[in-house]
Amino acid sequence: MSGRDDGRSRARRNALLRILLWPKRRRLAAATALALVENLCGLVSPLLIAAAIDRGVPSASDGRWMPLLGFTSAALAAGLTTATVKYCFLRYSGSIAQDLLFELRHRAFAHVMGQPLAFHESYPSGRVVARLSSDVESVEEMLEMGLDGLFSALFSMVGILTVMLWLDQPMAAVVVALFVPLYALTRWFRHRSRQAYRRTRTAVEGVVQHTVEAYNGIRAVQAFRREETNAQRLREIDTSYAAARADAGRVSAAFSGGVKLIGNLSLVGLLTLGVYRIDQGRLELGTLTAFLLYVHRLYDPIDELASFANAFSAASAGLEKIGALFVRHPTVAEPENPVALPPAGGGRAGTGAVRFEGVHFRYGEQSRPVLSGVDLTLEPGRTVALVGTTGAGKSTIAKLLARLYDPTTGRVTLDGVELRDLSDAELHSSVSMITQESFLFSGSVAQNIALGRPDASRAEIRSAAEAVGADGFISALPDGYDTDVHKRGTGLSAGQRQLIAMARVMLTSPRVVILDEATSSMDTPSERAVHEALTRVLAGRTAVIIAHRLSTVAIADRVLVIEDGAVVEDGPPEELREAGGRFADMHQGWLAATSA
């Protein structure tokens, strides 16, 4: 990673941390205060032990036990207070950590869900899953140990060094001198661990992405006997992940071992110097004991800091990856000052007028134009079929009308209001799309019908299903409307899934309905049932149908023949058949295919 990219990654990480931590600054300050009290109580114990040795024991030898009992009682009280405050700190800091994780996970998920279709088509789903799972888990591991380890370690180190300098400066100088190699070791560790954990996060992203793609495409994998090939590919990716993890482990082990070595050298140096100073009469035995206890306590927090630094390196790499999600700006942004659609009135009569005005579109700056100067007026309450060869621009027109994309130039309006000026909520309630394979989520049939209106009553849900003729098969399911459809609705036929999708549309009652060849994968009986439902759903609504079948075109009032991103024929289907143009040729082809 270049220096510029490294700086950008750190900036994204720091910006995300500020967003997460700033609202919780008061709670973090309270946790910091608890950690400070805990460490102050912990600092008192060695001093009380030193006083007990140097003053209490000699007094007890003379028959005066009260000083020794006083020092030991105070040490016991300090220990109990430390334990109590630590318990309160862990409970409180733990709740802060869980709140941070909750907000991070939901911020990232909500941001991804709010991205336009262009984002999801260019950003692999496996990578998103890795961001929301393994990268968030790395942050969770840091937070589980971080607040306690970080606050306690920092306060312990500062407090212990301060007390050491107060007790005996020559002895404290030995400890401070050994901080020079410790600082150099820490700098080396930060640099190497950051590199190692970046490789780890990238490698685990590859594992998750390959797993998700293989699982989503399991039918193709099994149909083409790709099981072993996919397994071999996973082994190759996982080998890179294992190597990256091993490298991170070696760096962490070297740092922890180096800290232990420096700590042991400190003990040897202090013990040697302490014995010499006691022999010279410049130091008391209790003070040496206190120093040895403090050094032991000093390197415990340093070891905790080592563990925290290791976890922070992993979490930092994860936060950089998560932060990259937030860098992408939406290509379809919600307006700052939304404009409301004119009231429907009269049962929505006269609503649903759509206009394409000089619309040009391309999917990327370097890609070829898909639409070139499209001008269209779709009358309210009429059904329009879009026909043409693959890649002609039919689906693009539908996506622009649903505002999955915005035109490169030109504009699309609904009832006189440009789609860019509509709030997401009003747009989604006014324009509904039914695709070739209507996606059903795990959950009940009723929940899937109410997808666009979660607040709908059971009576409204049932009424929508009855309107499209779906009530019969739904009522026959094991639990009726409460039947779990499972993943993608695999327990239902294609026709049944489409009827549920149409019940969704009936429930939301949009002004415009877009159908992306909703019957292309059905048998004849299912197609007939869906077409009957369509006549009810489309009644009184503007409808745009991407058609590849003669039966679908037959229900249209108007046909648009799209070729190379432009409308080349436009009119009622009967007129276009008689005109002998491109649509007439398509019609003859359909007739030949159905009669064969």
GUKOLTOR-454879 format. One record per residue (C-alpha): residue number from 1; x, y, z; residue in three letters. Coordinates in nm, 2 decimals. Layout:
% residues N
    nr       px       py       pz   rest
   NUM        X        Y        Z    ALA
...
***
This chain:
% residues 596
    nr       px       py       pz   rest
     1     0.00     0.00     0.00    MET
     2     0.14     0.34    -0.10    SER
     3     0.19     0.62     0.15    GLY
     4    -0.10     0.81     0.01    ARG
     5    -0.33     0.51     0.03    ASP
     6    -0.20     0.44     0.38    ASP
     7    -0.29     0.79     0.49    GLY
     8    -0.63     0.77     0.33    ARG
     9    -0.70     0.44     0.51    SER
    10    -0.60     0.59     0.85    ARG
    11    -0.81     0.90     0.78    ALA
    12    -1.12     0.68     0.71    ARG
    13    -1.05     0.48     1.02    ARG
    14    -1.01     0.79     1.24    ASN
    15    -1.32     0.96     1.09    ALA
    16    -1.53     0.64     1.16    LEU
    17    -1.39     0.63     1.52    LEU
    18    -1.48     0.99     1.58    ARG
    19    -1.84     0.93     1.45    ILE
    20    -1.88     0.63     1.68    LEU
    21    -1.70     0.77     2.00    LEU
    22    -1.81     1.14     2.01    TRP
    23    -2.18     1.08     2.10    PRO
    24    -2.05     0.85     2.39    LYS
    25    -1.79     1.10     2.52    ARG
    26    -1.97     1.14     2.86    ARG
    27    -2.00     0.77     2.92    ARG
    28    -1.63     0.73     2.82    LEU
    29    -1.54     1.00     3.06    ALA
    30    -1.73     0.82     3.34    ALA
    31    -1.55     0.49     3.25    ALA
    32    -1.22     0.67     3.26    THR
    33    -1.30     0.81     3.61    ALA
    34    -1.37     0.45     3.73    LEU
    35    -1.05     0.33     3.58    ALA
    36    -0.86     0.61     3.75    LEU
    37    -1.01     0.53     4.09    VAL
    38    -0.93     0.16     4.04    GLU
    39    -0.57     0.23     3.96    ASN
    40    -0.52     0.48     4.25    LEU
    41    -0.65     0.21     4.49    CYS
    42    -0.41    -0.04     4.33    GLY
    43    -0.11     0.20     4.38    LEU
    44    -0.17     0.22     4.75    VAL
    45    -0.13    -0.15     4.83    SER
    46     0.25    -0.17     4.77    PRO
    47     0.31     0.14     4.97    LEU
    48     0.11     0.00     5.26    LEU
    49     0.31    -0.33     5.24    ILE
    50     0.64    -0.13     5.24    ALA
    51     0.52     0.06     5.55    ALA
    52     0.42    -0.26     5.72    ALA
    53     0.76    -0.41     5.66    ILE
    54     0.96    -0.10     5.75    ASP
    55     0.74     0.03     6.04    ARG
    56     0.48    -0.23     6.13    GLY
    57     0.71    -0.53     6.17    VAL
    58     0.96    -0.35     6.40    PRO
    59     0.68    -0.21     6.61    SER
    60     0.53    -0.56     6.64    ALA
    61     0.87    -0.69     6.75    SER
    62     0.85    -0.44     7.04    ASP
    63     0.50    -0.56     7.13    GLY
    64     0.31    -0.28     6.96    ARG
    65     0.08    -0.45     6.71    TRP
    66    -0.15    -0.17     6.62    MET
    67     0.07    -0.01     6.34    PRO
    68     0.10    -0.35     6.17    LEU
    69    -0.27    -0.42     6.20    LEU
    70    -0.35    -0.07     6.07    GLY
    71    -0.13    -0.11     5.76    PHE
    72    -0.26    -0.46     5.68    THR
    73    -0.62    -0.35     5.74    SER
    74    -0.57    -0.05     5.51    ALA
    75    -0.41    -0.28     5.24    ALA
    76    -0.71    -0.52     5.27    LEU
    77    -0.95    -0.22     5.23    ALA
    78    -0.76    -0.10     4.93    ALA
    79    -0.78    -0.44     4.77    GLY
    80    -1.15    -0.47     4.83    LEU
    81    -1.21    -0.12     4.69    THR
    82    -1.00    -0.21     4.38    THR
    83    -1.20    -0.52     4.32    ALA
    84    -1.54    -0.35     4.36    THR
    85    -1.45    -0.06     4.14    VAL
    86    -1.30    -0.29     3.87    LYS
    87    -1.63    -0.49     3.87    TYR
    88    -1.83    -0.17     3.82    CYS
    89    -1.58    -0.05     3.55    PHE
    90    -1.60    -0.38     3.35    LEU
    91    -1.98    -0.38     3.36    ARG
    92    -2.00    -0.02     3.25    TYR
    93    -1.73    -0.04     2.99    SER
    94    -1.88    -0.36     2.86    GLY
    95    -2.21    -0.19     2.79    SER
    96    -2.03     0.09     2.61    ILE
    97    -1.85    -0.16     2.39    ALA
    98    -2.17    -0.34     2.30    GLN
    99    -2.34    -0.01     2.21    ASP
   100    -2.04     0.08     1.99    LEU
   101    -2.06    -0.26     1.81    LEU
   102    -2.44    -0.23     1.76    PHE
   103    -2.40     0.12     1.61    GLU
   104    -2.11     0.02     1.39    LEU
   105    -2.29    -0.29     1.25    ARG
   106    -2.62    -0.11     1.19    HIS
   107    -2.46     0.20     1.04    ARG
   108    -2.26    -0.01     0.80    ALA
   109    -2.57    -0.23     0.71    PHE
   110    -2.80     0.07     0.67    ALA
   111    -2.54     0.25     0.45    HIS
   112    -2.50    -0.06     0.22    VAL
   113    -2.88    -0.11     0.20    MET
   114    -2.92     0.25     0.10    GLY
   115    -2.67     0.24    -0.19    GLN
   116    -2.80     0.24    -0.54    PRO
   117    -2.81    -0.06    -0.77    LEU
   118    -2.48     0.05    -0.94    ALA
   119    -2.30     0.00    -0.61    PHE
   120    -2.43    -0.35    -0.56    HIS
   121    -2.36    -0.45    -0.92    GLU
   122    -1.99    -0.34    -0.88    SER
   123    -1.93    -0.43    -0.52    TYR
   124    -1.93    -0.81    -0.46    PRO
   125    -2.17    -0.93    -0.20    SER
   126    -1.91    -1.15    -0.05    GLY
   127    -1.70    -0.84     0.02    ARG
   128    -1.99    -0.67     0.19    VAL
   129    -2.05    -0.98     0.40    VAL
   130    -1.68    -0.98     0.51    ALA
   131    -1.71    -0.61     0.61    ARG
   132    -2.02    -0.68     0.82    LEU
   133    -1.90    -1.01     0.98    SER
   134    -1.52    -1.07     1.01    SER
   135    -1.42    -0.71     1.01    ASP
   136    -1.68    -0.62     1.27    VAL
   137    -1.57    -0.92     1.48    GLU
   138    -1.21    -0.79     1.48    SER
   139    -1.35    -0.47     1.63    VAL
   140    -1.55    -0.67     1.88    GLU
   141    -1.24    -0.86     2.00    GLU
   142    -1.06    -0.53     2.06    MET
   143    -1.35    -0.38     2.25    LEU
   144    -1.39    -0.69     2.47    GLU
   145    -1.04    -0.64     2.60    MET
   146    -0.96    -0.29     2.50    GLY
   147    -1.14    -0.05     2.73    LEU
   148    -1.02    -0.24     3.04    ASP
   149    -0.68    -0.32     2.91    GLY
   150    -0.61     0.03     2.77    LEU
   151    -0.74     0.24     3.05    PHE
   152    -0.60     0.03     3.33    SER
   153    -0.26    -0.02     3.16    ALA
   154    -0.21     0.35     3.09    LEU
   155    -0.32     0.47     3.43    PHE
   156    -0.11     0.19     3.60    SER
   157     0.20     0.28     3.40    MET
   158     0.18     0.66     3.47    VAL
   159     0.09     0.61     3.84    GLY
   160     0.36     0.34     3.90    ILE
   161     0.63     0.55     3.74    LEU
   162     0.53     0.85     3.94    THR
   163     0.54     0.66     4.27    VAL
   164     0.87     0.51     4.18    MET
   165     1.03     0.85     4.11    LEU
   166     0.89     0.96     4.45    TRP
   167     1.03     0.66     4.64    LEU
   168     1.38     0.64     4.49    ASP
   169     1.51     0.82     4.19    GLN
   170     1.82     0.61     4.11    PRO
   171     1.60     0.29     4.12    MET
   172     1.34     0.46     3.90    ALA
   173     1.61     0.56     3.66    ALA
   174     1.68     0.19     3.58    VAL
   175     1.32     0.14     3.49    VAL
   176     1.29     0.45     3.28    VAL
   177     1.62     0.36     3.09    ALA
   178     1.46     0.03     2.98    LEU
   179     1.17     0.22     2.83    PHE
   180     1.41     0.32     2.54    VAL
   181     1.43    -0.03     2.39    PRO
   182     1.06    -0.08     2.48    LEU
   183     0.97     0.23     2.28    TYR
   184     1.17     0.11     1.98    ALA
   185     1.01    -0.24     2.00    LEU
   186     0.67    -0.08     2.01    THR
   187     0.73     0.13     1.70    ARG
   188     0.85    -0.18     1.52    TRP
   189     0.54    -0.37     1.63    PHE
   190     0.29    -0.11     1.53    ARG
   191     0.44    -0.09     1.18    HIS
   192     0.47    -0.46     1.12    ARG
   193     0.14    -0.56     1.28    SER
   194    -0.05    -0.30     1.08    ARG
   195     0.09    -0.45     0.76    GLN
   196     0.02    -0.81     0.87    ALA
   197    -0.33    -0.75     0.97    TYR
   198    -0.41    -0.56     0.66    ARG
   199    -0.30    -0.87     0.47    ARG
   200    -0.51    -1.08     0.70    THR
   201    -0.83    -0.87     0.65    ARG
   202    -0.78    -0.88     0.27    THR
   203    -0.72    -1.26     0.28    ALA
   204    -1.03    -1.34     0.49    VAL
   205    -1.23    -1.11     0.26    GLU
   206    -1.13    -1.35    -0.03    GLY
   207    -1.24    -1.65     0.18    VAL
   208    -1.58    -1.51     0.26    VAL
   209    -1.64    -1.38    -0.09    GLN
   210    -1.55    -1.71    -0.25    HIS
   211    -1.78    -1.90    -0.01    THR
   212    -2.07    -1.66    -0.06    VAL
   213    -2.05    -1.68    -0.44    GLU
   214    -2.01    -2.06    -0.44    ALA
   215    -2.31    -2.09    -0.21    TYR
   216    -2.53    -1.85    -0.41    ASN
   217    -2.44    -2.03    -0.73    GLY
   218    -2.48    -2.38    -0.58    ILE
   219    -2.71    -2.50    -0.87    ARG
   220    -2.45    -2.40    -1.13    ALA
   221    -2.17    -2.55    -0.92    VAL
   222    -2.34    -2.89    -0.90    GLN
   223    -2.48    -2.88    -1.26    ALA
   224    -2.12    -2.84    -1.40    PHE
   225    -1.95    -3.05    -1.13    ARG
   226    -1.75    -2.77    -1.00    ARG
   227    -1.75    -2.89    -0.63    GLU
   228    -1.38    -3.00    -0.63    GLU
   229    -1.26    -2.71    -0.83    THR
   230    -1.43    -2.47    -0.59    ASN
   231    -1.29    -2.66    -0.30    ALA
   232    -0.94    -2.64    -0.45    GLN
   233    -0.98    -2.26    -0.51    ARG
   234    -1.09    -2.22    -0.14    LEU
   235    -0.78    -2.41    -0.03    ARG
   236    -0.56    -2.17    -0.23    GLU
   237    -0.73    -1.86    -0.08    ILE
   238    -0.73    -2.01     0.27    ASP
   239    -0.36    -2.08     0.24    THR
   240    -0.30    -1.71     0.19    SER
   241    -0.52    -1.63     0.49    TYR
   242    -0.33    -1.89     0.70    ALA
   243     0.00    -1.74     0.60    ALA
   244    -0.11    -1.39     0.68    ALA
   245    -0.24    -1.50     1.02    ARG
   246     0.09    -1.68     1.09    ALA
   247     0.29    -1.37     1.00    ASP
   248     0.07    -1.16     1.24    ALA
   249     0.12    -1.43     1.51    GLY
   250     0.50    -1.41     1.47    ARG
   251     0.50    -1.03     1.50    VAL
   252     0.28    -1.05     1.81    SER
   253     0.49    -1.33     1.96    ALA
   254     0.81    -1.13     1.90    ALA
   255     0.67    -0.82     2.07    PHE
   256     0.53    -1.01     2.37    SER
   257     0.86    -1.20     2.41    GLY
   258     1.05    -0.87     2.39    GLY
   259     0.84    -0.71     2.65    VAL
   260     0.89    -1.00     2.89    LYS
   261     1.27    -0.99     2.83    LEU
   262     1.28    -0.62     2.91    ILE
   263     1.07    -0.68     3.22    GLY
   264     1.30    -0.95     3.35    ASN
   265     1.60    -0.74     3.28    LEU
   266     1.44    -0.46     3.49    SER
   267     1.38    -0.70     3.78    LEU
   268     1.75    -0.82     3.77    VAL
   269     1.88    -0.47     3.75    GLY
   270     1.66    -0.34     4.03    LEU
   271     1.73    -0.63     4.25    LEU
   272     2.11    -0.59     4.20    THR
   273     2.10    -0.21     4.26    LEU
   274     1.86    -0.25     4.55    GLY
   275     2.08    -0.49     4.74    VAL
   276     2.38    -0.27     4.68    TYR
   277     2.19     0.04     4.81    ARG
   278     2.05    -0.15     5.11    ILE
   279     2.41    -0.26     5.19    ASP
   280     2.51     0.11     5.16    GLN
   281     2.23     0.21     5.40    GLY
   282     2.06     0.42     5.13    ARG
   283     1.75     0.21     5.09    LEU
   284     1.51     0.02     5.32    GLU
   285     1.40    -0.34     5.26    LEU
   286     1.04    -0.24     5.24    GLY
   287     1.11     0.02     4.97    THR
   288     1.29    -0.24     4.76    LEU
   289     1.00    -0.48     4.81    THR
   290     0.76    -0.21     4.70    ALA
   291     0.98    -0.14     4.39    PHE
   292     0.98    -0.51     4.30    LEU
   293     0.60    -0.52     4.34    LEU
   294     0.56    -0.21     4.13    TYR
   295     0.79    -0.35     3.85    VAL
   296     0.58    -0.66     3.85    HIS
   297     0.27    -0.45     3.82    ARG
   298     0.43    -0.22     3.56    LEU
   299     0.50    -0.50     3.32    TYR
   300     0.16    -0.66     3.36    ASP
   301     0.00    -0.35     3.21    PRO
   302     0.27    -0.33     2.95    ILE
   303     0.18    -0.69     2.85    ASP
   304    -0.18    -0.59     2.85    GLU
   305    -0.09    -0.30     2.62    LEU
   306     0.09    -0.55     2.40    ALA
   307    -0.23    -0.76     2.38    SER
   308    -0.44    -0.45     2.32    PHE
   309    -0.20    -0.33     2.05    ALA
   310    -0.23    -0.66     1.88    ASN
   311    -0.61    -0.65     1.89    ALA
   312    -0.61    -0.28     1.79    PHE
   313    -0.39    -0.36     1.48    SER
   314    -0.65    -0.62     1.37    ALA
   315    -0.94    -0.39     1.45    ALA
   316    -0.77    -0.10     1.28    SER
   317    -0.74    -0.29     0.96    ALA
   318    -1.10    -0.40     0.99    GLY
   319    -1.21    -0.04     1.05    LEU
   320    -1.02     0.07     0.74    GLU
   321    -1.21    -0.18     0.54    LYS
   322    -1.54    -0.09     0.69    ILE
   323    -1.46     0.28     0.64    GLY
   324    -1.41     0.22     0.27    ALA
   325    -1.78     0.14     0.24    LEU
   326    -1.87     0.49     0.36    PHE
   327    -1.64     0.65     0.11    VAL
   328    -1.87     0.56    -0.18    ARG
   329    -2.11     0.84    -0.25    HIS
   330    -2.46     0.74    -0.37    PRO
   331    -2.52     0.79    -0.74    THR
   332    -2.89     0.82    -0.67    VAL
   333    -2.91     1.06    -0.38    ALA
   334    -3.22     1.16    -0.19    GLU
   335    -3.32     1.52    -0.24    PRO
   336    -3.25     1.77     0.03    GLU
   337    -3.59     1.93    -0.02    ASN
   338    -3.83     1.67    -0.16    PRO
   339    -4.12     1.77    -0.37    VAL
   340    -4.46     1.60    -0.31    ALA
   341    -4.65     1.44    -0.59    LEU
   342    -4.99     1.60    -0.67    PRO
   343    -5.28     1.44    -0.48    PRO
   344    -5.42     1.13    -0.65    ALA
   345    -5.79     1.22    -0.63    GLY
   346    -6.08     1.03    -0.77    GLY
   347    -5.93     0.69    -0.69    GLY
   348    -5.60     0.79    -0.85    ARG
   349    -5.77     0.86    -1.18    ALA
   350    -5.54     1.06    -1.41    GLY
   351    -5.23     0.98    -1.20    THR
   352    -4.93     0.79    -1.32    GLY
   353    -4.83     1.01    -1.62    ALA
   354    -4.47     0.94    -1.70    VAL
   355    -4.24     1.15    -1.93    ARG
   356    -3.88     1.08    -2.05    PHE
   357    -3.74     1.41    -2.17    GLU
   358    -3.42     1.39    -2.38    GLY
   359    -3.28     1.10    -2.17    VAL
   360    -2.93     0.98    -2.24    HIS
   361    -2.77     0.71    -2.03    PHE
   362    -2.45     0.51    -1.99    ARG
   363    -2.36     0.28    -1.70    TYR
   364    -2.01     0.42    -1.66    GLY
   365    -1.80     0.71    -1.79    GLU
   366    -1.60     0.47    -2.02    GLN
   367    -1.89     0.26    -2.13    SER
   368    -2.09     0.30    -2.45    ARG
   369    -2.42     0.49    -2.45    PRO
   370    -2.72     0.27    -2.37    VAL
   371    -3.00     0.53    -2.43    LEU
   372    -2.96     0.81    -2.68    SER
   373    -3.21     1.10    -2.66    GLY
   374    -3.52     0.91    -2.55    VAL
   375    -3.84     1.12    -2.55    ASP
   376    -4.15     0.94    -2.42    LEU
   377    -4.49     1.02    -2.28    THR
   378    -4.67     0.73    -2.11    LEU
   379    -5.04     0.81    -2.05    GLU
   380    -5.20     0.74    -1.71    PRO
   381    -5.37     0.41    -1.67    GLY
   382    -5.23     0.26    -1.99    ARG
   383    -5.01    -0.05    -2.03    THR
   384    -4.70    -0.02    -2.25    VAL
   385    -4.49    -0.31    -2.37    ALA
   386    -4.12    -0.27    -2.44    LEU
   387    -3.98    -0.51    -2.70    VAL
   388    -3.65    -0.55    -2.87    GLY
   389    -3.33    -0.75    -2.88    THR
   390    -3.11    -0.82    -2.58    THR
   391    -2.91    -0.51    -2.49    GLY
   392    -3.14    -0.27    -2.68    ALA
   393    -3.21    -0.07    -2.36    GLY
   394    -3.55    -0.20    -2.24    LYS
   395    -3.43    -0.29    -1.89    SER
   396    -3.25     0.04    -1.87    THR
   397    -3.57     0.24    -1.93    ILE
   398    -3.74     0.04    -1.66    ALA
   399    -3.45     0.10    -1.41    LYS
   400    -3.46     0.47    -1.48    LEU
   401    -3.83     0.48    -1.42    LEU
   402    -3.78     0.29    -1.09    ALA
   403    -3.49     0.53    -1.02    ARG
   404    -3.24     0.26    -0.97    LEU
   405    -3.02     0.49    -1.18    TYR
   406    -3.05     0.86    -1.28    ASP
   407    -3.02     0.97    -1.64    PRO
   408    -2.67     1.09    -1.75    THR
   409    -2.86     1.38    -1.91    THR
   410    -3.22     1.46    -1.95    GLY
   411    -3.49     1.38    -1.69    ARG
   412    -3.77     1.15    -1.60    VAL
   413    -4.09     1.28    -1.45    THR
   414    -4.39     1.13    -1.27    LEU
   415    -4.71     1.34    -1.27    ASP
   416    -4.50     1.65    -1.36    GLY
   417    -4.24     1.60    -1.08    VAL
   418    -3.89     1.49    -1.17    GLU
   419    -3.80     1.16    -1.00    LEU
   420    -3.48     1.32    -0.86    ARG
   421    -3.71     1.56    -0.65    ASP
   422    -3.91     1.28    -0.49    LEU
   423    -3.83     1.14    -0.15    SER
   424    -3.73     0.77    -0.15    ASP
   425    -4.04     0.69     0.05    ALA
   426    -4.28     0.86    -0.19    GLU
   427    -4.10     0.71    -0.49    LEU
   428    -4.11     0.36    -0.36    HIS
   429    -4.48     0.39    -0.27    SER
   430    -4.56     0.53    -0.62    SER
   431    -4.35     0.30    -0.84    VAL
   432    -4.33    -0.08    -0.80    SER
   433    -4.13    -0.33    -0.99    MET
   434    -4.20    -0.70    -1.04    ILE
   435    -3.90    -0.89    -1.17    THR
   436    -3.86    -1.23    -1.35    GLN
   437    -3.78    -1.40    -1.02    GLU
   438    -3.96    -1.23    -0.74    SER
   439    -3.75    -1.26    -0.43    PHE
   440    -3.91    -1.39    -0.12    LEU
   441    -3.74    -1.35     0.22    PHE
   442    -3.74    -1.60     0.49    SER
   443    -4.05    -1.55     0.70    GLY
   444    -4.42    -1.59     0.66    SER
   445    -4.63    -1.54     0.35    VAL
   446    -4.81    -1.25     0.52    ALA
   447    -4.48    -1.08     0.60    GLN
   448    -4.37    -1.12     0.23    ASN
   449    -4.69    -0.97     0.10    ILE
   450    -4.66    -0.68     0.35    ALA
   451    -4.30    -0.61     0.24    LEU
   452    -4.39    -0.26     0.12    GLY
   453    -4.64    -0.19     0.40    ARG
   454    -4.52    -0.36     0.72    PRO
   455    -4.81    -0.19     0.91    ASP
   456    -5.08    -0.35     0.70    ALA
   457    -5.34    -0.54     0.89    SER
   458    -5.41    -0.91     0.83    ARG
   459    -5.74    -0.82     0.67    ALA
   460    -5.57    -0.59     0.42    GLU
   461    -5.31    -0.86     0.34    ILE
   462    -5.57    -1.12     0.28    ARG
   463    -5.77    -0.87     0.06    SER
   464    -5.47    -0.81    -0.16    ALA
   465    -5.41    -1.18    -0.20    ALA
   466    -5.77    -1.24    -0.29    GLU
   467    -5.76    -0.96    -0.55    ALA
   468    -5.48    -1.14    -0.74    VAL
   469    -5.62    -1.49    -0.69    GLY
   470    -5.35    -1.60    -0.44    ALA
   471    -5.58    -1.66    -0.14    ASP
   472    -5.67    -2.02    -0.25    GLY
   473    -5.32    -2.17    -0.26    PHE
   474    -5.20    -1.96     0.04    ILE
   475    -5.49    -2.09     0.26    SER
   476    -5.41    -2.44     0.15    ALA
   477    -5.05    -2.41     0.29    LEU
   478    -4.98    -2.59     0.62    PRO
   479    -5.00    -2.27     0.83    ASP
   480    -5.19    -2.05     0.58    GLY
   481    -5.06    -1.70     0.58    TYR
   482    -4.82    -1.78     0.86    ASP
   483    -4.64    -2.05     0.66    THR
   484    -4.26    -1.98     0.65    ASP
   485    -4.16    -1.96     0.28    VAL
   486    -3.79    -2.03     0.37    HIS
   487    -3.50    -1.90     0.17    LYS
   488    -3.61    -1.75    -0.17    ARG
   489    -3.95    -1.92    -0.14    GLY
   490    -3.81    -2.25    -0.26    THR
   491    -4.12    -2.43    -0.13    GLY
   492    -4.34    -2.24    -0.38    LEU
   493    -4.37    -2.26    -0.76    SER
   494    -4.26    -1.98    -0.98    ALA
   495    -4.63    -1.89    -1.05    GLY
   496    -4.71    -1.88    -0.67    GLN
   497    -4.41    -1.66    -0.60    ARG
   498    -4.52    -1.42    -0.87    GLN
   499    -4.88    -1.41    -0.73    LEU
   500    -4.73    -1.31    -0.39    ILE
   501    -4.53    -1.04    -0.56    ALA
   502    -4.84    -0.91    -0.73    MET
   503    -5.02    -0.91    -0.39    ALA
   504    -4.74    -0.69    -0.26    ARG
   505    -4.81    -0.45    -0.54    VAL
   506    -5.19    -0.46    -0.48    MET
   507    -5.13    -0.38    -0.11    LEU
   508    -4.91    -0.08    -0.18    THR
   509    -5.13     0.05    -0.46    SER
   510    -4.87     0.23    -0.66    PRO
   511    -4.93     0.47    -0.95    ARG
   512    -4.69     0.29    -1.18    VAL
   513    -4.61    -0.08    -1.21    VAL
   514    -4.30    -0.21    -1.39    ILE
   515    -4.29    -0.58    -1.49    LEU
   516    -3.96    -0.73    -1.61    ASP
   517    -4.10    -1.03    -1.80    GLU
   518    -4.29    -1.16    -1.50    ALA
   519    -4.40    -1.49    -1.68    THR
   520    -4.09    -1.59    -1.87    SER
   521    -4.00    -1.89    -1.66    SER
   522    -4.35    -2.03    -1.61    MET
   523    -4.55    -2.32    -1.76    ASP
   524    -4.88    -2.24    -1.94    THR
   525    -5.12    -2.29    -1.65    PRO
   526    -4.91    -2.08    -1.41    SER
   527    -4.87    -1.81    -1.68    GLU
   528    -5.25    -1.80    -1.74    ARG
   529    -5.31    -1.76    -1.36    ALA
   530    -5.05    -1.48    -1.35    VAL
   531    -5.20    -1.30    -1.65    HIS
   532    -5.54    -1.31    -1.49    GLU
   533    -5.38    -1.15    -1.18    ALA
   534    -5.21    -0.89    -1.39    LEU
   535    -5.54    -0.77    -1.53    THR
   536    -5.65    -0.69    -1.18    ARG
   537    -5.32    -0.54    -1.07    VAL
   538    -5.28    -0.31    -1.37    LEU
   539    -5.63    -0.19    -1.38    ALA
   540    -5.63     0.19    -1.36    GLY
   541    -5.25     0.21    -1.33    ARG
   542    -4.97     0.30    -1.57    THR
   543    -4.78    -0.02    -1.65    ALA
   544    -4.45    -0.07    -1.83    VAL
   545    -4.38    -0.43    -1.93    ILE
   546    -4.05    -0.57    -2.06    ILE
   547    -4.19    -0.84    -2.30    ALA
   548    -4.03    -1.14    -2.46    HIS
   549    -4.35    -1.33    -2.52    ARG
   550    -4.65    -1.28    -2.74    LEU
   551    -4.89    -1.35    -2.46    SER
   552    -4.74    -1.06    -2.26    THR
   553    -4.76    -0.82    -2.55    VAL
   554    -5.12    -0.91    -2.60    ALA
   555    -5.23    -0.73    -2.28    ILE
   556    -5.06    -0.41    -2.38    ALA
   557    -5.23    -0.10    -2.51    ASP
   558    -4.92     0.02    -2.67    ARG
   559    -4.59    -0.13    -2.79    VAL
   560    -4.25     0.05    -2.81    LEU
   561    -3.98    -0.12    -3.02    VAL
   562    -3.64    -0.04    -2.87    ILE
   563    -3.32    -0.07    -3.08    GLU
   564    -2.97     0.07    -3.00    ASP
   565    -3.11     0.28    -2.72    GLY
   566    -3.38     0.45    -2.92    ALA
   567    -3.75     0.40    -2.99    VAL
   568    -3.78     0.29    -3.35    VAL
   569    -4.15     0.19    -3.35    GLU
   570    -4.44     0.31    -3.14    ASP
   571    -4.81     0.23    -3.15    GLY
   572    -5.09    -0.01    -3.07    PRO
   573    -4.99    -0.38    -3.13    PRO
   574    -5.25    -0.43    -3.40    GLU
   575    -5.13    -0.13    -3.60    GLU
   576    -4.76    -0.23    -3.57    LEU
   577    -4.84    -0.58    -3.69    ARG
   578    -5.01    -0.45    -4.00    GLU
   579    -4.73    -0.20    -4.07    ALA
   580    -4.49    -0.48    -4.16    GLY
   581    -4.19    -0.34    -3.96    GLY
   582    -3.97    -0.48    -3.69    ARG
   583    -4.26    -0.56    -3.45    PHE
   584    -4.44    -0.75    -3.73    ALA
   585    -4.12    -0.96    -3.78    ASP
   586    -4.10    -1.03    -3.40    MET
   587    -4.47    -1.12    -3.40    HIS
   588    -4.42    -1.37    -3.68    GLN
   589    -4.13    -1.52    -3.49    GLY
   590    -4.34    -1.56    -3.18    TRP
   591    -4.61    -1.73    -3.37    LEU
   592    -4.37    -1.97    -3.54    ALA
   593    -4.21    -2.05    -3.20    ALA
   594    -4.54    -2.13    -3.03    THR
   595    -4.67    -2.34    -3.32    SER
   596    -4.36    -2.55    -3.34    ALA
***
